[in-house]
Amino acid sequence: MTENTTLVGSKVSGRRRRPKAFDGVRICADMGCETRLSRYNRNGTCYMHSPIVFPRVRGRDVPVIDV
């Protein structure tokens, strides 16, 4: 026989942290770019002028077997 089980959780309690916001009207730091930055963008440049950042790829390494 299979037993019916139910998973019960509790509500998250406590205060939630406000997102970091930057004051004032900010413009992209790249020369000639007049893109207005979001108040939540922590970089000084817009998306087009930000350096490319590759995320860390997680997972396991599969060993190579010589045949």
RAKA-V74163 format. One line per field, one symbol per residue. phi: phi as a letter, one per 40 degrees, with the letter a starting at -180 (. if undefined). psi: psi as a letter, one per 30 degrees, with the letter a starting at -180 (. if undefined). burial: 1 if it has 24 or more other ideal C-beta (glycine too) atoms within 12 Angstrom, else 0. A space follows every 10 residues. Layout:
phi=???
psi=???
burial=???
//
This chain:
phi=.cbcbbcbbb ccbhcccccc bbcgcbbdcc cgcbcccccc ccccbcccbc ccbccccbic ccccbcb
psi=kkkjkkkkll kkllkkkkkk kkllkkkkfk kfkgkkklff jflfllefgk lkkklkklll kjkkkk.
burial=0000000000 0000000000 0000000000 0000001000 0000000000 0000000000 0000000
//
